[in-house]
Amino acid sequence: MDPRVRKLAQQTIRYSLNVEKGSNVIISGGEEAREFILELYKEVILRGAYPIVNMKLNGMNDFYYKYASDEQLNKFPDLLMDQLKKSQYYIGINTSGNTRELSNIDPKKIMMRKKVTKPIGEYIVNSADKKDGMKRVTIGFPCSALAQDAGMSLNEYENFVFSACLIDWKKFGRRMDRLSNVFEKGKEVWLKGEGVDLKFSIEGKNCVPDKGEENMPGGEVFMAPIRESLEGWIGFDYPRVVNGNKISGVKLKFEKGKIVEYSADEGEDFLKELLNTDENARYVGEFGVGCNPGIKKYTNDLLFDEKLDGTIHLALGMAYEQNGGGNDSAIHVDIVKDMKKAKIFLDGKVIQENGKWRV
C-alpha cells in the first residue's frame, strides 16, 4: 500500500476531525477508496471510537434512477437521517467509477430526488455550526475515473492529490485566516476584467477560510453574497460535470441578484433544469476565491478546482448557514472562473490583480 494513504487517513482523523473517544464516526465512500476506507476504519478504532461504514457500489445510481418507482424516488431516507443524528463525525470520500454514469438519466428525476434528500445534505453541511453538532469532512482520493477526467495517468493523479492534501495545514491556515479577515471587513466586491463585470455586497456576511477541516484539500475563502445585490454579468471559463451532465461556456446576467439571462456552449438544456429546480436556484448562494498554490491545474473535480489558485467561483442555489444563509435551495452548484486577466476590487481597492494578491 502507498504509505501516503495511511498518512492521509491519520491526518483526517487526527487533524481535520480530531475524533474523540466513544464517538460514532460515519465513513461513506465508494469501492475505489477501499484501502483508504480500511485505514480510516483502523484509525477510528485506535482512537477508541466506533466506525460506521456506508459503502457505495458502482452501478447503484444508474439502476436506481432507471428502475425506482415514483414512490421510491419520493421516499425520504429517514434511516440515514437517524444514523446521522446519532453520529458525531461524518467522512465523505470523493471518488467515482464513472463520472458520466447518469448522463442518460432524465434530469427531472435527479432534481426531484435532490428536493427529497435536501434535508440530508443540509444536515451534513450545517450540523457543525450547531452546539453538539456533527463535524464533517469531504475528502478527495485518487481513482482512475477522476484521473481520466483530469487528463492524467493514475500515477500522476495520485501525486497531484496527495501533494494537494498532505501539507502543513496549521501553517497554511494562518495565511487563509489573513485573507478571510480582509473580506470580513469589506462591504462591496467588484469582479472586473476579461469575461466579467459583476458587483455584489458581502456586508454583514461571515467569511470562512477553508483550512482542510471541512474539505480536504482546503484552500479557499468563501462567503454568501447578499441575495438581491448581484448586478452585472459573468462568463465562466471552466466546465462543470453535474450528475453526469457537462455544462461549459456558461454565461449569466444578473439583475437584483437574480439570473435574468443565461446561456451555455454545451449543456444548456441541463443548465435550464438546474435553474428551474426551485424559485431560489436562480440566485447565488456562495462566492469563493481559490487560494491553494499547490493546485495549478483544472481537473473537472470541484473539490480541487474551487481551490485552484487565481480563480473565483459562484454557487447557484443554497447559501451555507455558516456564511449567514440568505438563500434556500435544493441545489448548490459551483462554477469556476479564471481571474488571470481580471481584478477583484473590495470597496474600490484592488486586492487581487491577474490572479496575484495585493494584500
N, C-alpha and C positions, 0 to 999 in steps of 0.2 A: 504494500500500500504506500502511496505517496505520503511522506510524513507531513506534508502541508495540510492534508485532510484532517489529521488529528489536531494539528495546531489551530486550524480554523474552528474545529469543534470546541476546543478548550477556550478560545477567545470568545466564542458565542456564549458559552455557559458562565464563564468567569467575568468577562468584561461587559458584553452587550446586555446581558440579563442579570448577572450576579445572582444566580439561583440559590435560594435558601433551603436549608434542610427542612424536610417534612412537607414541601410544597408539591403541587401537581404540575407537571410540565407536558404540554401537548407538543408533539413533533409531527408536523404534517409535510409530506413530500412524496415525490414520485419515485418510481423504481430506478430511475437514472442516478439517484442520490443514495443508493443502498448503503455503500460503505460509509458515507457521511452520516446517515441516519444511525448506523450502528455505533459510530464514535460518539455522537451526541447522546445516545442511549447510555453508553458506558459512563460518560461524564456526569450525567444526571444521577445515575446510581452512586457514583463516587461522592457526590455532594450530599447524599442522604435524602434525595428527593425521589419522586415517583413519576417515571416516564409513561406517557400515553402516546402510542404511535398510530397515526392515521395515514395509511399507505394508499397512494393513488396509482392505479394501473393504466397503462396505455390502452386506448380503445374504449374506456368507460364513457368519456364525454360524448364521443361520436355516437355510440349506441344509445345513450340516454336521450339525446336530442332527436334522434331518428325515431325512437320507438316509445318514449314515455308518453302516457296519455295526458290530456289537459288536467285531469285530476292530480296526476303525479307532478306535473310541472308547477301546479299551484299549491302544492303541499309544502308548508313551512317546515324546515328541518329542526323541529323542536328538540330532538335528542342531542343534536350537535350544540345547540344553544345551551342546553342544560349542562353539557360537558364543559363548555367554555366558562360558564358561570361558576363552576366548581374547581376551576384551574387558576393558578397564579401566574403561569407563563405560557406563551404560545410562540412556537418557532415555525414559520412558513418558509419552505425551501423552494426556490425558484428554478425549476428545470422543466424540460419538455421532451417528449419522444417525437413530437411532430407539431411544430408551431402553427401549421396550417390545417390542423385536424378538423376545425369547424368551418372551413372555408365554404363548404356547400350546404351548410345548415341555414335555414330561414332566420335572418337576423331578428325578426319579430319574436321568435321563440326564445332566443337568447336574452333579448331585452325584457321579455315577460318574466323569465326566471330571475333576472337580476333584480327586478322590483320585489319579487317574493323574498329573495335572500338578502336584500338590502340591510335588514337589522343585524345580520351576522357580520357582514363587513364593517358596519358602523361600530359594533361592539368590540371587534378585534382592534380597530384603529383607535377608538376613543376611550376604551376602558382604562388605559394607563393614566388618563388625566383625572380620574376619579379616585377618591380615597379608597384604599384597599383594592384598587382595580387591577386587572391583569396586565402585566408587561408583555410586550411582544417584540419580535424582530423578524423582518423578512430578509432572507439571506440568499445570495447568489451562489450557485455551484456549477462547475463546468460539466457540459454534456455535449454529445455530438450534434444534436439539432440546433442548439444555440451557437455552437462553433460554426456551423454551416451558415446560419443567418448572419453571423458576424464576418463571414468571409475569411475564416481562419481554419487551420488544421486543429485537431483536438488538442495536440500538444501546445500549439501557440495560444489557444484559448485558455487552457489551464494556466499557463504562465501569466496571461492577462488577468484572469480572475483573481488568482492568489496574490499577484502584485498589487491589485487594487484593494484587496481586503486585509492583507497581513502587513499593516503598518502600525506606527506608534500613534494610536488614536487619541491618547491623552494629550500628546504634544500637538497633533493636528487640530484637535478640538479647541485649543486655545485660539488658534487662527480663525476658526469658524465662529467662535464667540465674538471676536472683534468685528467681523463682517456683519454679523447679526445685529450687534449694537448700533452700527451705522444706520441700518434700515429701521431699527426700532425707534430711532429719534426722528425719522423722516415722515413727511406727510404725502408728497406727491411724486410719483415715478413717471418719467417720460422716456420711452424707448424710441430712439430716432436714428435712422440710417437706412442702409440698403435693405429693402423689404419690410420696413416697419415705420410707423408713425402713430404711436399709441400712448395715451396718457391715462392714468388712473390714480386713485387715492388709496393709501395704506394707513391713514391716520387712525390711531387707536387700535390697530391690529397687532396681534402678537407675532413677532418674527421668530422662527425656530431654526436653530442650527442643527443640521443632521450630522452627528458626531460618531456614527457607527453603532448607536444604541438601539434605534428602531429599524434601521436599514443597514445592511452590510453588503456592499460598501456604502459608507456615508459620503458626505461631501457636497451638500447643497445648503443654501439658506432659503427657506420658503415661508410664505405669508399668504393671507387671503385678502385680495383687493376688496374695497367696499363695493358691494354688489352692483349698484347702478352707476358707478363712476367711470367705467371704461368708455373712452371716446377715441375713435380712430380706426386704424386697420393694421393687420399684420399678415405676412406671408411666411409660412414655416418651411425651412429648408430640408428637414428630415422627415422620413416617413414614419408611420406607426402601424403595427400589426395588432389589431384588437379582435379577440375571439376568432383568430384565423383569417381576418379580413384586413387587407392592406389599404391604407389611405395615404396618399402622398400629394405634394404640391398644394397643401391646404392653404386657402386664403380666407380670412374672416374680417368683416367690417362690423364695428360696434357703435351703437347709439344708446346712451343712457344705460350702459352696461350690458345690453342685450345684443346678441348676434342678429343683425338685420339682413346681412348678405353673406353667402358662403359659396365656395367652390373648391374643387379638388381635381387634380390632373388624373388621379386614379382613386377609385372607391368612393365617388361622390354619392352614390345611392346609399352606401352603408353609412357615410357621414350624415346623411339626411335622417336615417333611422336613429342614429345616436342623438342627434339634436331634437328629435321628436319623442325621446324616451319619456320625458315629463316636462312640466312647464318651466322647470329651473335648469334644464340641460343646456339652454342657450345662454346661460350666464357662466362666468368664470369663478371657480372656487379656489384656485391657487395660482400664485405667481412664484416661481422658483428660479434661483440662479445657481448654475453648476460651478463648483469650486474645487473639484478633485483633480490635482495636477497629474495624478497617475492614470487618469482616464483621458486618453488623447484621440480615441477612435470611436466613431459611431458603430454600434453593434446590433441595432434592431432589438435590443433588450432594455426596456425603460429603466430597470433597476440600476443599470450602469449609465445609460445615456442621459438621464436627467442630471447626472453629476458631471457630465463632460465639461471640462474647463473651457470657459469662453462662450457659454451658451446660456439661454434662458428657456423656461418652459411655462406654458399656461395649461391649466387643467380645466376642461369643460365639466361643469356639474358641481358636485359636492365640495363644500368647504369644510376642512377639518375643525373640530371643536377646539383643538389646541391653538389654532390660529384665531379663534374668536368666532368661528362659524359664519353665518350670514347667507348661506345658500344650501338648501337641502335638495338632494337629487339622488337618483338610483345609480347614476354614472359618475365616474371620476376618471376622465381620460386626458392624460398629459400628452402634449405635443411640443417638440423641441425646435428651437430656432438658434442658428449660429449668429453670434454677435461680433464676429471678427471684422465686420465692416459697418459697425454701428456703435452707438453710445448709450449708456444708461445715465440719465440725469436724476438726481434726487434733490427736490426743492430748488431746481435751477442750477445745481452744481454737478459737473461731470464727475461721477465716481468710478466709471469704467469706460474705457475707450478701446475699441478694436479688440475686445476680449481681455484687456490688461487693466488691473485695478489701479486706481489713482488715490486710494485712501489707505 
